[in-house]
Structures are given as C-alpha cells and as structure tokens.
Amino acid sequence: MGTCRWHIPARRDGPMAHTHGAPVGRRKSGRPEADGYRLHVETVNPKPLIGPPMTLSPLQIGIILLALATAIIHIVLALPTNLIMFYLNGLGYIGLAAALYLPQLAAYRRTIRWTLIGFTAVTIIGWVAFGERSLIAYVDKLIEVALIGLLVVEMKRQ
C-alpha cells in the first residue's frame, strides 16, 4: 500500500497569484476546489518491508532443527531447578538460529554463523568441565556436534 502526498499546485491567476499557491488567510468557501485550487493525490509505493518468501535448503532446515532441538533440551532441563544458565543457553540457540537466516541480517550471516559455532563449542566445553553425565546430556552433545558439522558444511558451500 502506498502513501498519499497532497500537493496544491500554484494558482497563476486571481487574488493570490502573487503567493505562488500558498494560501494566505482564510479561503472563502473552505474547499480548495471552490477557491480555484486543485488537490493532486500521488500514490508513492515505498520499498516493501517484506521481500519475496525465502526458501530454505535442506541443510539450512537441518541447522534450524538441530539448534531448536538443543534449545528445547536446555530449556526443559532448566525448568525443575530453575537454572538460569540453561534458560539463557536455550534462548541463545533460538536467537542465533533465527538471526542466521533473517533476510535483514543477510550481510552479517558469516559472522552470525561463526558466533553460533563458537557458542555451541563453548557449550560443549562447559559440559565437559562441569556437566552432569546423563543420557540426555550425551544426546544433546551429539546434536551440538552435528550442528557444528552442518554449520561448517554450509560455510564451505558459500
């Protein structure tokens, strides 16, 4: 949808000819047309805020699914004991995965990808140093290693 611009062209004759169309004082009728003015409406189509629909490759879908899987695991593990670090970790995965494929951030995609790789690597290192050894933890680490692998494959393709 465009925006409307109102334009009152200069009137070349009549009592206000010397003002070049700028109304001075009150108009007699209150309607521009009756006083000899014409209103011109111009529709301007601004640059659309939303571009064409973005298509994701199977590799990109895999990256998003793995990031969401590890995010959900971290958030669910945080629920019973209210571990703030796990909530933040889950939100970090969601935010970085979303940022990675937002068209508005396409210029920063390489940096975001490296940030997500580093974020995932730090998460794995943190688990090795301090984490609990459980089945869900091992499954999550496999997901994170696969996520790093897919991110590296995507980086090599571009």
The 8 nearest C-alpha neighbors of each residue, nearest first, counted from 0:
[[1, 44, 2, 45, 43, 42, 47, 3],
 [2, 0, 44, 43, 42, 45, 3, 41],
 [1, 3, 43, 42, 4, 0, 44, 45],
 [4, 2, 42, 41, 40, 5, 43, 1],
 [3, 5, 41, 40, 6, 2, 42, 43],
 [6, 4, 40, 39, 3, 38, 7, 41],
 [5, 7, 39, 38, 8, 4, 40, 41],
 [6, 8, 38, 37, 9, 39, 36, 5],
 [7, 9, 6, 20, 10, 37, 36, 38],
 [20, 10, 8, 19, 11, 7, 21, 16],
 [11, 9, 20, 12, 16, 19, 8, 36],
 [10, 12, 16, 9, 13, 19, 20, 17],
 [13, 11, 16, 10, 14, 15, 17, 35],
 [12, 14, 16, 15, 11, 10, 35, 17],
 [13, 15, 16, 12, 17, 18, 11, 10],
 [16, 14, 17, 18, 13, 20, 12, 19],
 [17, 15, 11, 12, 18, 13, 19, 10],
 [16, 18, 15, 19, 14, 20, 11, 12],
 [19, 17, 21, 16, 20, 15, 22, 23],
 [20, 18, 9, 17, 16, 21, 10, 11],
 [9, 21, 19, 10, 18, 22, 8, 16],
 [20, 22, 18, 19, 23, 9, 15, 7],
 [23, 21, 20, 24, 18, 15, 25, 26],
 [22, 24, 21, 25, 15, 18, 26, 20],
 [23, 25, 22, 26, 27, 21, 15, 29],
 [26, 24, 27, 23, 29, 22, 28, 34],
 [25, 27, 29, 28, 24, 34, 30, 22],
 [26, 28, 29, 25, 34, 30, 33, 31],
 [27, 29, 30, 26, 33, 34, 31, 25],
 [30, 28, 26, 27, 31, 25, 33, 34],
 [29, 31, 28, 33, 32, 34, 26, 27],
 [30, 32, 36, 34, 33, 37, 35, 29],
 [33, 31, 36, 35, 34, 37, 30, 38],
 [32, 34, 35, 30, 31, 28, 36, 29],
 [35, 33, 31, 32, 36, 30, 28, 26],
 [34, 36, 32, 33, 31, 37, 10, 13],
 [37, 35, 32, 31, 34, 38, 7, 10],
 [38, 36, 32, 7, 39, 31, 35, 8],
 [37, 39, 7, 6, 40, 5, 36, 31],
 [38, 40, 6, 5, 37, 41, 7, 8],
 [41, 39, 5, 4, 3, 38, 42, 6],
 [40, 42, 4, 3, 43, 39, 5, 2],
 [43, 41, 3, 1, 2, 44, 40, 4],
 [42, 44, 1, 2, 45, 41, 3, 4],
 [43, 45, 1, 42, 46, 0, 2, 47],
 [46, 44, 47, 43, 1, 2, 0, 48],
 [45, 47, 48, 44, 49, 50, 1, 43],
 [48, 46, 49, 45, 50, 44, 0, 51],
 [49, 47, 46, 50, 45, 103, 51, 102],
 [50, 48, 47, 51, 52, 46, 102, 103],
 [49, 51, 52, 48, 47, 53, 102, 46],
 [50, 52, 53, 49, 54, 47, 102, 48],
 [53, 51, 50, 54, 49, 55, 102, 101],
 [52, 54, 51, 55, 102, 50, 100, 101],
 [55, 53, 52, 56, 51, 59, 57, 60],
 [54, 56, 59, 60, 53, 57, 58, 100],
 [55, 57, 59, 58, 60, 54, 61, 53],
 [56, 58, 60, 59, 61, 55, 62, 54],
 [59, 57, 61, 56, 60, 62, 149, 153],
 [58, 60, 62, 56, 61, 57, 55, 63],
 [59, 61, 57, 63, 62, 58, 64, 56],
 [62, 60, 58, 64, 59, 63, 65, 57],
 [63, 61, 59, 65, 60, 64, 146, 66],
 [62, 64, 60, 66, 61, 65, 96, 67],
 [65, 63, 67, 61, 66, 62, 68, 60],
 [64, 66, 68, 62, 67, 63, 146, 61],
 [67, 65, 63, 69, 64, 68, 92, 70],
 [66, 68, 70, 64, 65, 69, 71, 63],
 [69, 67, 65, 71, 70, 66, 64, 72],
 [68, 70, 72, 66, 71, 67, 139, 73],
 [71, 69, 89, 67, 73, 68, 72, 92],
 [70, 72, 74, 68, 69, 73, 75, 67],
 [73, 71, 69, 75, 70, 74, 76, 68],
 [72, 74, 76, 85, 70, 89, 71, 75],
 [73, 75, 77, 86, 71, 76, 89, 72],
 [76, 74, 72, 77, 78, 73, 71, 79],
 [77, 75, 73, 74, 78, 72, 79, 85],
 [76, 78, 82, 74, 81, 75, 85, 80],
 [77, 79, 81, 75, 76, 80, 74, 82],
 [80, 78, 81, 77, 76, 75, 82, 74],
 [79, 81, 82, 78, 77, 76, 83, 75],
 [82, 80, 77, 78, 79, 83, 86, 85],
 [83, 81, 77, 85, 84, 80, 86, 78],
 [82, 84, 86, 85, 81, 87, 77, 88],
 [85, 83, 87, 82, 86, 88, 77, 89],
 [84, 86, 88, 73, 87, 77, 83, 82],
 [87, 85, 74, 83, 89, 88, 84, 77],
 [88, 86, 90, 84, 85, 89, 91, 83],
 [87, 89, 85, 91, 86, 90, 84, 92],
 [90, 88, 70, 86, 92, 73, 91, 87],
 [89, 91, 87, 93, 92, 88, 94, 86],
 [92, 90, 88, 94, 89, 93, 87, 95],
 [91, 93, 89, 95, 90, 94, 70, 66],
 [94, 92, 90, 96, 91, 95, 97, 67],
 [95, 93, 91, 97, 92, 96, 90, 98],
 [94, 96, 98, 92, 97, 93, 99, 91],
 [97, 95, 99, 93, 98, 94, 63, 92],
 [98, 96, 94, 95, 99, 100, 93, 101],
 [99, 97, 95, 101, 100, 96, 94, 104],
 [98, 100, 96, 97, 108, 111, 95, 101],
 [101, 99, 98, 97, 102, 105, 96, 108],
 [100, 102, 98, 103, 104, 99, 97, 105],
 [101, 103, 105, 104, 100, 53, 50, 106],
 [102, 104, 101, 105, 106, 100, 98, 107],
 [105, 103, 102, 107, 106, 101, 108, 98],
 [104, 106, 108, 102, 107, 103, 101, 100],
 [105, 107, 104, 108, 103, 109, 102, 110],
 [108, 106, 105, 110, 104, 109, 111, 99],
 [109, 107, 111, 105, 110, 99, 106, 112],
 [108, 110, 112, 111, 107, 113, 154, 106],
 [111, 109, 113, 107, 112, 108, 114, 115],
 [110, 112, 114, 108, 113, 109, 99, 107],
 [113, 111, 115, 109, 114, 110, 108, 116],
 [114, 112, 116, 110, 115, 111, 117, 109],
 [115, 113, 111, 117, 112, 116, 118, 110],
 [114, 116, 118, 112, 117, 113, 119, 111],
 [117, 115, 113, 119, 114, 118, 147, 120],
 [116, 118, 120, 114, 119, 115, 121, 113],
 [119, 117, 115, 121, 116, 120, 114, 122],
 [118, 120, 122, 116, 117, 121, 115, 143],
 [119, 121, 117, 123, 122, 118, 116, 124],
 [122, 120, 124, 118, 123, 119, 125, 117],
 [121, 123, 119, 125, 120, 124, 118, 126],
 [122, 124, 126, 120, 125, 121, 127, 119],
 [125, 123, 121, 127, 126, 122, 120, 128],
 [126, 124, 122, 128, 123, 127, 129, 121],
 [125, 127, 130, 123, 129, 124, 128, 122],
 [128, 126, 124, 125, 129, 130, 123, 131],
 [129, 127, 125, 126, 124, 130, 123, 131],
 [130, 128, 126, 125, 127, 131, 124, 132],
 [131, 129, 126, 127, 128, 132, 125, 136],
 [130, 132, 133, 129, 136, 126, 127, 128],
 [133, 131, 136, 130, 134, 137, 135, 126],
 [134, 132, 136, 135, 131, 137, 138, 130],
 [133, 135, 137, 136, 138, 132, 139, 131],
 [136, 134, 138, 137, 133, 139, 72, 132],
 [137, 135, 139, 133, 134, 138, 140, 132],
 [136, 138, 140, 134, 139, 135, 141, 133],
 [139, 137, 135, 141, 136, 140, 134, 142],
 [138, 140, 142, 136, 137, 141, 135, 69],
 [139, 141, 143, 137, 142, 138, 144, 136],
 [142, 140, 144, 138, 139, 143, 145, 137],
 [141, 143, 139, 145, 140, 144, 146, 65],
 [144, 142, 146, 140, 145, 141, 139, 147],
 [143, 145, 141, 147, 146, 142, 140, 148],
 [144, 146, 148, 142, 143, 147, 141, 149],
 [147, 145, 143, 149, 144, 148, 65, 62],
 [146, 148, 150, 144, 145, 149, 116, 151],
 [149, 147, 145, 151, 146, 150, 144, 152],
 [150, 148, 152, 146, 151, 147, 153, 145],
 [149, 151, 147, 153, 148, 152, 154, 146],
 [150, 152, 154, 148, 149, 153, 147, 155],
 [153, 151, 149, 155, 154, 150, 148, 156],
 [154, 152, 150, 156, 151, 155, 149, 157],
 [153, 155, 151, 157, 152, 156, 150, 109],
 [154, 156, 152, 153, 157, 151, 150, 149],
 [157, 155, 153, 154, 152, 151, 150, 58],
 [156, 154, 155, 153, 152, 109, 151, 108]]
